[in-house]
Amino acid sequence: MRLRSLLSALGLVLGALLAPGFGVLTAASDAQAATKITHATATSMFSSRGITWSSSGGCSNRNVATCTSFDQLNLATAQGAQTLRGAIGCALNITGGTETGHASGTYSHWNGYKLDFAKSTCLTNYVKNTFTYIGLRGDGYPQWQAGSGNVYADEGNHWDVTFYNCGGC
């Protein structure tokens, strides 16, 4: 009987320690733990590495789909773009950020995990020759995965990149 009481107490303690969002041994999910940056911080980071950005609407308002905004971008996403720029050694232009109008989801543009990059022969060759082809995404676009786990989807006229981390920054 004494052993059963001890095991029950141990089970309650472990349950409390491991309960999502409660216990001291739990970690916030990546989606919750991301450090967010401002549009100004992101553009400064991009400019420092020669990364350009463009907007079909010529604006940066997060709430306008034709703008390219970096408000609420994850720091690791901005760092991932910097890492990519350093690796490819050629021009890199961002055409989509955290603005509304993209697909929803945990690892979405709106939540700061994705950037769209303009297609270039240099970028396309780098992705296809360096990363691992992992098949078609649910919407039919082909995907490649970097060793870091970041995923590059060829959406025809641009690359849609999900940065789970900074890519080795």
N, C-alpha and C positions, 0 to 999 in steps of 0.2 A: 504494500500500500504506500509505503514511504517513497519508493522508487517512482511510482505512478505520479505522486504529488510533485516530486522533483521534476520529472519530465514535463508535466503540465505547466509548471511554473517556467521552465526553460522555454517551452514552446510559446508561451505568452510574451516573454521578454524578447525572443527572437522575432516573433511576429510584429511586435511594436517597433523594433529596431529596423526591420526590413520593409515595413509598410510604405507604399509609395507616398512621397511627399511628407512623411512624418518622421521616420527613424533617422538616427544619426549615421547609419551605414548606407543610406540611399543616396543616389546622385541624381541631380536633376537631369532630365533628358536633354540631348543636344539642342533640341528645339527651344527649350526653356532657358538654357544656360548661355545662349549666344550673346556676345557683347555687341550692341547696336551702335552704329555711328551715324553722323549727320551727312547730309549731302555735301556740305563744305569740306568735311574731313575726307570723305571719299574722293572728291575731285582733286584735293591736294595730294592724296596718296597716288592717284592715277597719273596726275601731271608729273609727279616726281620720277616716274618710270617711263614717261613717254607714251602712256596709254591715252587715247582720245575717246571721246564719246559724242554721239549725235542723237538728235531727236527729230522725228518727223514733224512734230509740232513746234520745234524750236523753243522748248520750255523744260522745266524741271519739277513741275507740280505733281506730287505723288498721286493725287486724286484725278488726274487727267490722263487717259489712256495713250494719247499721242505724245506725251512728254517722256523724257527719260530721267527718272529720279533715283537718287541713291539714299534718300531719307530712310532710316531704319535698316540699312544694309548691315549684314553681319560683318564684323571686323575680319573674321576669317575668310569671308567671301572676297573682300577687297584685297586682302593679302594673297589670296589664291590667284586673283587676276594679276597681281604683281609678279608672283612666282611664274605664272604662265608666260607673261611678257618676257621675263628674263630667259626662260627656257627656249622659246621659239626664235628669239632674236630678230623679229621683224615687227612691222606695224600691227597694232591691236586696237580695234575700235569697238566700243561698247554701244549697242543699239537698244538695249532694254535693261531696266533695273528693277526697282521696287514699286513702280507705278501700277496702278490698277489696270485691269484688262487682260492679265495673264491667268492661266489655270490656277485653281486654288489647291490647297494641300499643305501639309506640315512643311515640306521642303520646297516651298514655292518662291516665286519672285517677291510677292507681298511680304513674306516672312523673312526675306533677306538672304535666302540661300542660293538664288539663281541670278545669273547675268546672261544676256544675249550678246553674242559677238558677231560682227559683220563677217561674212565669208571672205576668205582670201586663200589663194593657192598655198601660201606659206603655212597658215594655220591649219588648213585641211590636211596637208601632207604631214604636218607634225602629229596631229591627232591620230590619223590613220596608220602612221608608221611607228608610233611610239606606244600607243595605248592598246588595250586588248578589246577586240570587238566582243560585245556581250549580247548581241541579238537586237531584236526590234522592241521598242518601247510599246506600251499598250495601244498607243495611237498610230503605230506603224513606222515610226521614225527609227533609223538605225542608231545604235549607241556604242560608245567606246568608254572603257573605264581605265582611269589612271591608276598607278600603283598606290596612290594615296586614298583611293576609293571614290574620288570625284568622278562624275559621269558627264560625258559630252554627247549630246544628241544632235544629229544632223537634221535640222528641220527644213532643209531645202535651200532657203535663202539666208539662213544664219545658223550659228551654233548656239544651242541652249545648254548652258553648263550649270550643273548642280554642284556647289562647293560644300561638301560636308566638313571640310577643314581647309587649311591654308595651302595644302599641296606641298608641304615641305619647306615652308618659309623659315 
